[in-house]
């Protein structure tokens, strides 16, 4: 009977699917993925740090240049005051305000320079830490990759044999029935369910008497009205 063959096909089909799923979830594979993602994150972090450092370096040079310019202006102003002392209180006040403004600006730039130097030291330390962590992880990754490649090769050969057995069983089944099975499998796994105590063993829905008669007659393919699985009467 075709349903008997289809049920047998499903056993080897599900076994192959289960093995392939376990391959994807293997401990070595999951660890490799985790290490790979970690290395990618570290590369991204390093690029960002390098970009930040480049921007900081440009700003550092600009601040140095501006501070040097202000120092020359202050020196020139001081020389002018020495050479031409203010004649009035108003002139003295204006010169004093100008000097104070220059000194405030220089002070702000000096604070900014100090902060940038501190930030530069921090980023340099972060870069070194990233390099150390990434180098250690890369060594572990390469060693595990060798082990995993051997595991993957052996598992792939086994899976190929299982799939070959599946195709062998598939040849015993009517193509239209097999197509229905594969269509159901896209949204419901496993695609078949045994009839047990008048219920679908896939969703445990009790089946109407008319449906039970259709199943037991073996004259047609019957699908569960609730879950859509192909119902199989194994002779309860």
C-alpha positions in Angstrom: 0.0 0.0 0.0 1.3 3.5 -0.9 0.7 4.9 2.6 2.9 2.1 4.1 5.7 3.1 1.7 5.1 6.8 2.5 5.3 6.1 6.2 8.6 4.3 5.7 9.8 7.1 3.6 9.0 9.6 6.3 11.0 7.7 8.8 14.2 7.9 6.8 13.4 11.5 5.7 12.8 12.7 9.3 15.9 10.9 10.4 18.0 12.7 7.8 16.4 16.0 8.6 17.1 15.5 12.3 20.7 14.6 11.6 21.2 17.7 9.5 19.7 19.9 12.2 22.0 18.4 14.8 24.9 19.2 12.4 23.9 22.8 12.4 23.6 22.9 16.2 26.9 21.0 16.9 28.9 22.4 19.8 32.0 23.1 17.7 29.9 24.8 15.0 28.2 27.1 17.5 31.5 27.9 19.2 33.1 28.7 15.8 30.2 31.0 14.9 30.5 32.8 18.3 34.3 33.2 17.8 33.8 34.4 14.2 31.2 37.0 15.3 33.5 38.1 18.1 36.4 38.6 15.7 34.1 40.6 13.4 33.0 42.8 16.3 36.6 43.4 17.3 37.5 44.4 13.7 34.6 46.8 13.7 35.7 48.2 17.1 39.2 48.6 15.8 38.1 50.5 12.7 36.0 52.8 14.8 38.8 53.5 17.2 41.1 54.2 14.3 38.6 56.6 12.8 38.1 58.3 16.2 41.9 58.6 16.6 42.2 60.2 13.1 39.5 62.7 13.9 41.1 63.4 17.3 44.5 63.9 15.7 43.2 66.4 13.2 41.5 68.3 16.0 44.7 68.1 18.1 46.8 69.7 15.4 44.1 72.4 14.8 44.1 73.3 18.6 47.9 73.3 18.8 48.0 75.7 15.8 45.3 78.0 17.3 47.0 78.0 20.7 50.4 78.9 19.1 48.7 81.7 17.2 47.1 83.1 20.4 50.4 82.9 22.2 51.9 85.1 19.5 49.0 87.5 19.7 49.4 87.7 23.5 53.1 88.2 23.1 52.6 91.0 20.6 50.0 92.6 22.8 52.2 92.4 25.8 55.0 94.0 23.9 52.8 96.8 22.7 51.7 97.5 26.2 55.3 97.6 27.4 56.3 99.9 24.5 53.2 102.1 24.6 51.7 102.1 28.1 48.1 103.2 28.2 47.5 106.9 28.6 44.1 106.6 30.2 42.2 104.3 32.5 39.9 103.4 29.6 42.8 102.3 27.5 44.3 100.3 30.3 40.9 98.6 30.9 40.6 97.7 27.2 44.1 96.3 27.1 43.5 94.3 30.3 40.2 92.9 28.9 42.0 91.9 25.7 44.8 90.1 27.7 42.2 88.4 29.9 40.2 87.2 26.8 43.4 85.8 25.2 44.4 84.1 28.5 40.9 82.5 28.8 41.0 81.2 25.3 44.5 79.8 25.8 43.3 78.2 29.1 40.3 76.6 27.3 42.6 75.2 24.5 45.0 73.9 27.1 42.2 72.0 28.9 41.0 70.6 25.6 44.6 69.5 24.8 44.9 67.8 28.1 41.5 66.0 27.6 42.5 64.9 24.1 45.8 63.5 25.3 44.0 61.6 28.0 41.4 60.3 25.5 44.3 59.3 23.2 45.9 57.3 25.9 42.6 55.6 26.6 42.0 54.7 23.0 45.6 53.5 22.6 45.0 51.2 25.6 41.7 50.0 24.1 43.4 49.2 20.8 46.1 47.2 22.5 43.5 45.2 24.5 41.5 44.5 21.3 44.6 43.3 19.5 45.5 40.9 22.4 41.9 39.5 22.6 41.5 39.2 18.9 44.9 37.4 18.5 44.0 34.9 21.2 40.6 34.2 19.8 42.0 33.9 16.2 44.4 31.2 17.5 41.5 29.3 19.2 39.4 29.8 16.1 42.0 28.3 13.7 42.6 25.3 16.0 38.9 24.6 16.4 38.3 25.1 12.6 40.7 22.2 11.9 38.8 20.0 14.3 35.4 21.1 13.0 36.3 20.6 9.3 37.1 16.9 10.0 33.8 16.6 11.9 31.9 18.3 9.2 33.4 16.2 6.4 32.5 12.9 8.2 29.0 14.2 9.0 28.4 15.4 5.5 29.3 12.0 4.1 26.9 10.4 6.5 24.2 12.8 5.6 24.7 12.2 1.9 24.2 8.5 2.5 21.1 9.2 4.5 19.7 11.4 1.7 20.5 8.6 -0.8 18.5 6.2 1.3 15.7 8.7 1.3 15.7 9.0 -2.4 15.7 5.2 -2.7 12.6 5.1 -0.6 11.0 7.9 -2.6 11.1 5.9 -5.8 8.6 3.5 -4.2 6.0 6.2 -3.9 3.6 7.7 -6.5 5.0 11.1 -7.5 1.7 12.9 -6.8 1.5 11.5 -3.3 5.1 12.4 -2.7 4.4 16.0 -3.9 1.5 16.2 -1.4 3.8 15.0 1.4 6.5 17.6 0.5 3.8 20.3 0.3 2.5 19.5 3.7 6.0 19.3 5.1 6.6 22.9 4.3 4.2 24.0 7.1 3.8 20.9 9.2 6.5 18.4 10.4 6.2 15.5 10.4 3.8 15.5 7.5 2.1 12.2 8.5 0.4 11.2 11.8 -0.9 7.8 13.0 -4.5 7.2 13.8 -4.6 6.4 17.5 -7.8 5.8 19.5 -9.7 7.7 16.9 -7.5 10.7 17.1 -4.8 12.3 15.0 -1.5 11.6 16.8 -0.1 14.9 15.5 -2.5 17.3 17.0 -4.6 14.9 19.2 -7.9 16.1 17.5 -10.7 13.5 17.7 -11.8 12.6 14.2 -15.5 12.2 13.0 -16.8 8.7 12.3 -17.0 9.4 8.6 -13.4 10.4 8.5 -12.4 7.3 10.4 -14.2 5.1 7.9 -12.5 6.9 5.0 -9.1 6.3 6.6 -9.7 2.6 7.3 -11.1 2.0 3.9 -7.7 2.8 2.4 -9.4 4.0 -0.7 -8.2 7.6 -0.5 -5.7 9.9 1.2 -7.2 11.6 4.2 -5.7 14.7 5.8 -6.5 15.9 9.3 -9.0 18.8 9.2 -7.2 20.4 12.1 -3.4 20.2 11.4 -3.4 19.0 7.7 -1.2 16.0 8.2 -1.8 12.8 6.2 -3.5 10.3 8.4 -2.1 6.8 8.6 -3.9 3.8 10.0 -1.2 1.4 11.2 -3.9 -1.0 12.4 -4.6 0.0 15.9 
